[in-house]
Every structure is written in structure tokens, then in C-alpha cells.
Amino acid sequence: MTSAPDGGPVPLPLAGVTVVAIEQAVAAPFATRQLADLGARVIKIERPGTGDFARGYDETVKGLASYFVWLNRGKESLSLDLKRPEAAEVLRALLAGADVFVQNLAPGATARLRLDAATLRARDPGLIVCDISGYGSAGPMRDRKAYDLLIQCETGLLSVTGSPEEMAKVGISVADIAAGMYAFTGVLTALYMRERSGQGAALEVSLFDALTEWMAQPMYYAMYTGTPPARTGASHASIAPYGGFRTGDGGTVQIAVQNEREWARFCQTVLRRPELTADSRYTTNAARVSHRDALTVDIESALVGLDTEETIARLDAAGIANGRVNTVLDLLGHPQLAVGERWREVDSPVGSLPAVRPPVRIGGVDPVMGAIPAVGEHTDTLLAELGYDPPAIERLRAAGVL
């Protein structure tokens, strides 16, 4: 609970919502972590011993994997061997008290385990079931395994990312994050629908569909020009000037001119070359894109007498959007992260760790940002809640179920 402006208690938005997640890697854990931050109880089912394989991606955070630390705070971990018949009984009991079931197992796994949406919702019509997959439940690629880089390739993202000479993948798990965010918003929508109708829902999100949505603008561009957008490195493929430009001290400033009014101010106030606005090569954005190389020469020749800070000062004075080209280490010390309580401490098996609070701020509500669990840390507690006594729990553990 947090405090309202009048001092009274404000319930967390998802307080009382229970989520059972059979999840691994990035997409599903990213979705359920958002739910946990908003107050949902998220019970994460993990393999006994090893747990979610993302725990082994690296050991950089005091021995923990950076991916796992990022994606799994605020969850309860229950270790369970899903291949054992006894596990089905535990899952049935867990799901009987759940509002949401999220899974991103390999294609076909939930059907084999009788955990598909049709089976679960026949038993409990109020349950919200969210399936996250690589390619969805239909189509020629539905049974293929899919990972982030492969989806970046299949959706054409690599073809528009990188330099003219070489394609490059996006440096974060963009397909997983896209799917995770759509799963998160889908679950929220389904919870709202259930408040109105009393009925749950079957949700389906694929990495391919999520990233295809994000590729819509390049698809429209290619559809109506017959030519895919060019790879332009750190510059925008269809807006100019919008990219990195060298200054007199060897630095680079990212400059983003969005319309003709800004272009005129940029030439007048920043470059101090107002005659460029009358140059036929630059009179429209399309013309500037067509003459990008010449435009870059003209801009950089005007900036050669300015250092980076002077360039930024002129851009700010002209109201032209700009940014520094930071490294990840620069981001850690970014002044914007020093304001507004952006950092919190969360507990973990290796002690307290810093975490950046969720980007959406809701007035009067503090995100939970709970502890990062060890594998199976909450197994005994959860089973006890389901009515298993200590001898029964030990028998399951001795049999390798837990």
C-alpha cells in the first residue's frame, strides 16, 4: 500500500491478482515483471536445480546473470519438474487460485502438458491465459524455435540497421521486449475486460508479430517506393538532417531537424548559413535525404569552428533537438537519472542491488520492486499454502519433483 494525497491508503493497482508463469529467457519474464511491479503476485515455475536458463547467461552481477536480475524482481520461485505426473497436481492447485497464466515454453509443450488455453479455460472460464511464442499458433513457422536475433533477421530489422556496408543487429533484445510489452498490455486489457464481463480470455503474442508491428513504417516505405529504406548508420533513413555530425574538437553531436521551420532556424542560428535554405538541394526533407552526402559536408564545414559544447549551446538556443552520443557507462552517470528517485535498492540472493524504477509513474503509487528470488526459494511456502504438509513436501523433493 502507498499513501494518497489525503494520507489515506492507496491499494497497488494489481493487488490481489495472482499470476502463474512458466517462463524463461526474456519475453515472458519481462511481461510478468511489469505485473509484479504493479502489485501482482507472480509465481514463477522453474526447473529444479538450474531454474530459468537465463540465470546462466552471465555472472556479472555479483555472480548473478544481468538478464535475470533485470527481469525477475518481485517474483516467487517454485521449483517443479513439469515432466513428472505429480507436478500436474501442483499446477492444477496453483492455477485454481490464479487470475492469469503466462507461458513461453517451446512450441507444442503446453498442449502436451494439458496446459493449453482451451483446456485451462474449459476448467476455469475466468482465467486469463497468455501464450508467448516465436511465430504464433498458425502458419508454416509455428513450430520453429525462435530467439531474438533470429526474429530480427526474419522481420527485416537487420536489413535496415547498420551501415551501408554492413548490417547490424539491434544491441538489446528488441523482439523479446516488444513481445513482452504487448503481453503485459494484453493482460492488463484482459483484466479490465473481465471486470466488465466476468470472463477471462485467451491471449496470443508472438515475437514475430510484435516486431513486424514495429517494422510497419519501413514496410510502408518499401511498399510504395519499391525500395527498402537504406541503412544509414546513426542517421535517420528518411529524415535529414537527423544523425551524427562532427564538430571542430572531434566530437559528434546528434542533430534532429523535424520540419521546414526548424531547418530555417538551424541554418540561420546554428550554421549561420541562411543561404542554404534557398539551395534547391535542400528545400524539402525529401530533397535533403536525396542529397544527404552534400548536406553532411555543408553542415560539418559550418561546425568546424565550434567545439561540441558550443554546438550544443547553439542548437539549444535555436530550439533544435540534439543529443550526446553516450556509452552505457555514461548512462549510469547520466544527470537525468540523478533526479526523481530513479534508482531503488532491491534485495537478492547476493545482497542489495540497484535497480531503475519502472518508467510509468502513477500518482500515489509506489512500484513494488521486490526481491530477486533464488531457484525454488518459495517452494515450501507455496506448497504449504496449497495444503501440502512437510512430510509430503519432502517426499516430492526426494522423488525429484521439486
N, C-alpha and C positions, 0 to 999 in steps of 0.2 A: 504493500500500500504506500502511496505517496500523499502529500498534503495539497488540498485545494487552496486557492487564494484566501478563502474564508477560514482556513485552518482545519477544515473537516477532511476526513479520509477520502481518497480517490482510488477506486479499485484499478488495478492494472488492466489494460484493455482485454487481455485474453486470460485473465484469472478464471480458473475453473475449467479451462479447456485442456483436455489430455490428448497428447499426440503420441502415437506409437510409430517408430521409424525403423525400418530395416534398410539401412542406408550405408553408403560407403563413398569414398573419394570426395567429390566436391559438390555436385549439383544438388542432391537431396540434403546433405548436411547444411549447405548454405541456406536453403529454404527453411529448414526447421530451426536453425539458429535464430533467424529473424523472429520466428514464432516464440521461441524461448525468451528472447529479449523483451517481448511484449507481455510476458507473464504466463504463457502456456507451460504446462508440464510436459516436457519432451522426454520420452523413454526410448533410448537408443539401444537397439538389439545388436550385439557384437559377437563375433566368433570367440569361443573360449580361448584364452591364452593370447592370441595375436590381435584380436579385435579388428576394427576397421583398418583395411590395408593402408589408408592414408597416414596411420600412425607411424608407418615405416618409410615415408617419403624422404625424410631427412632427420637429423638430430640436432638442429641448430638452436633450438630454444631450450637451453639448459638440458639437452638430451631429448626433448620432445620435438615432434615434427611441426614446422611452421604452419603447414596446411591444417593440421589437426587443431592446433591452438587457435587459429583463426576461426574455424568452422564449428567448434563443438562446445563452446562455453554454455553453461546453464542447463546441461542435459544430465540425465541419469543413465548410467550404463548398466545394462543387464546382459550378461554373457549367456549365450544359448546356442547349442548346436542344432540348427534347423533341420538337419537330416535325421535326427532321432525322433521316433514317434512321441516320446514324452514331451518334446518341445512343442508339439501341436497343442497339447493340453494347456501349457503355459500361455501360449499365444492366444488361444481362444479366451482364456480368462482375462488376459490383458485387454484384448480388443472389446470384450463385453463392457468394459468401463471406459472405453476410448471414444473420443469425438472424431478424431482424424487418424488415418493410417497413410503413411508416406513410404514409398519404396522405390529404389532404383537398382534392383537386382538385375542380373543378366537376363536377356530375352528368354521368356518361357518359364523362368524359375517360379514365379508366383502361381502360375497355373498348376505346375507340378506339386507345389506345396498347398494347394487349395486356398491360396490367399489372393486370388484374383478378385477384381471388383464385383463381378456378378455373384460369386459365391458369398463374399462377405456381406454385400448389401442385401442379399436374399435373407440372410440371417438377421441383419440389423439395418433397416431402411434409413435410419438416421445417421449412419456412418458416412463420413466423407473419406473417399479413397482417392489418393493422388499417386498416379503412376508416372515416373520419370524414366525415359528411355532415350536411346540414341536416335532412333528413326521413327518411333511411334509403333502402333499396333497393326498397321496395314502397309502395303507397298512391298516392292521387291527387296528392300533392305531392312525389313523389320527385325529379322533375326540376327543381324550382324552386330558384333560388339562395336562400340563407338567410344572414342576418347576425344578430348577437347581438340587436339591438333588435327585429328582426322576430320572432325566436323568443320574446322576452319578451312581445311582443304576442299571438302565436298561442297560447301556453300560458296566457294569462290572468294572467301575472305583473303586468302593468301595472294590471290591474283591481283588484288588492289592494294596490297600492303607491302611496303618496302621501297627500294629504289628502282629507277628504270632498269637497272642491270640485274637486280636480284630480288626475288620475293622474300618476304619475312613473315613469320608468324607473329600474332599479337603477343606481347610479353606477359600477359596474365591469362587465366583460364576463362576466356571470354564466353565461350559456348556454354560451359558449365554455369557461369554466373548468370548468363541470360536465362537459361532454363530454370535455375534456382529462383530467380526473381519472379518469373512467370508462375512457378509453382506456389510461391509464397502469396502472391496476389490472388491466384486462383483459389487457394484455401481460404483466404480472407473473404473472398466473394461468396464461396460456398457456405461459410459460416453465416454470413448475412442472409443468404437465401434460406438457410434452414431456420433462422429466426422468424422468417415470414411464413414458411410453408410447413415446417416441421420435418422436412425431408432432407436427407443427405444428398450426396452427389458423387458421381464418378468423374474424376479429372484426369486428363492425359496431357502431358507436356513432353516434348522431345527436344533434345539439343539441336537437332537439325531444323525443326520448325522455329525454335526460338531465334537461332542465328540467321535463318532465312528472313525473318521479320526485320532484323537489324540490317540486312543487306538489301532492303527494298529500294532505297534511293539509287544505289549502283545498278540494280536491275532495271528500274525505270529509265535511267540514263542510257543503258545499253539497249533496251528495248526500242527506244525511239530515235537513237542515233545510229544503231547498228555497230557501235564500237564500245567496248567496255571502258570504264574510266581508267585513265593512265595511272601507273604507280609513280608517285611524285615525292617519295621520301617523307620529309617532315612538312611538306607543303600540302595544302588542300588541292584535291584533284580538279575541282570545278569552280573555285573562287580564287581570285588574285587581286591584290597581294594578300596572301594568307599563308604564312610559313615563316621559316627562319631566315634572317638576314644578318650578314656580318657587319660589325661596327669597327670603328677605327682602332680599337685596342685588341682586336682579335676575338672579341666575344660574339655571341649570337643572341639576337632578340627575336622572339616570335611576334609577328605583327598580323593582325586580323582586321582587314578593311571589309565592311559588310555591304556598303551601298555607295551610291554616287556622291551623296553629301559628305560621307566620311572620306572618300577618295579626294575630293576637292580640298578638305581640311588637311589631309595628310600631305598633299603636295605643297599647300601654302605654308602650313605651320611647322611641319616636321622636316620635310625635304627642302623647303624654301625654294622650290622649283615650280611655281604655279603654272608655267607654260606646259607642263606635262598633261594638264587636264584637257588641253586642246589638241594633244597629239592623237592622230587618228587611230593609232595602235592601241590606245588606252581609254577611249571614250566610253566603253561599256565593259562590264565584267567579262562577257564572252570574248571581247577583243583582247583584254588583258590576259586572259587564260591562253589565248592563241599565240600571244607574243610574250609568254612567261619569261623566256631567257633574256630578252632585251629589257623587260621590265626589271628583272633582278639586277642587271648591270646598272641601270639608271638609279635604282634605289640605293644600291650599295655604294655607288660613286658619290651620292649625296651624303651618305652616312660616314664616309671615310674620315671626315674631320671630327667626328664625335666618338667619345667612348661609350660604353654600354649604359652607364648611369645617365649620361647626358641624353642619349637616345630615348631612354625610358621616360625621362623628365619631359622631353618634347612631346612624346606620344601621350602621356597623361594630360599635359596641358591642352592638347588638341582633342582629347576625349576619344582617342583611338585605342582599342583593346590591344593589350600586349601581355607577354609573359616571359619569365626567365626559363631557360632550359635547365631544370633541376635534375639532380640524381636522386635516387631513393634515399641516400644519406642526407641530402639537402632537405628532402621532405620531412625526415624525422625531426629536423630542427626548424621547420617552417614556422614563421611567426603566427600564421593563422591557426596553427594547432596549439598555440600557447594561450589562446583565449577561449572563454566559454566552456571550460571544463570538458575539453575534448578527450582527455585521457582519463581512464579509470584503472584501478588495480583489480585483477581477478585472481582468484585462488586456483591452484593447480597441484598435481602430484609433486611438482618440483618447487613449490612455493609461489609467492605472489608474482604476477606478471602484468606488465602494462597492456592495455587494450584501448583502442579508439572506440568511443561510443557510437551507436548507430547514427546514420546521417539524418534520419527523420526525427524531429523534435516535436513532441506533443505536449502542449501546455499542461502543467500539473502532474505529468507522468515521468517517472524516472525509469529508464530501461533496467531490467533485472541484471544482466551481465554477470551471471552466476559462474560457478567454478567449472573448470575443465576436468572431466572425470577420468579416472584410471579405468582400464578394462575391467568390466564386471564389478565396479566399485559398489553399485547399489543392488546387486543381485539378491542378496539375502533379505534386504529390507523390502524389496518389491515382492519377492515370493511370499514373505510373511504377510504382506498386505492381501495377497491372493488366497491366504488360508493355509499355506504350507508351514508345517511345524519344523523345528530344527532337524529332527531325525530324517524327515522327508527330504529336506534340502540337502542334507549330507549324502543321502542315497543317490540323488540326482547328480551331485558333484562326483561321487565315486564312480558313477556309471558313465561319466564323460559328457553328460547333457549340459552342464554349466561350465 
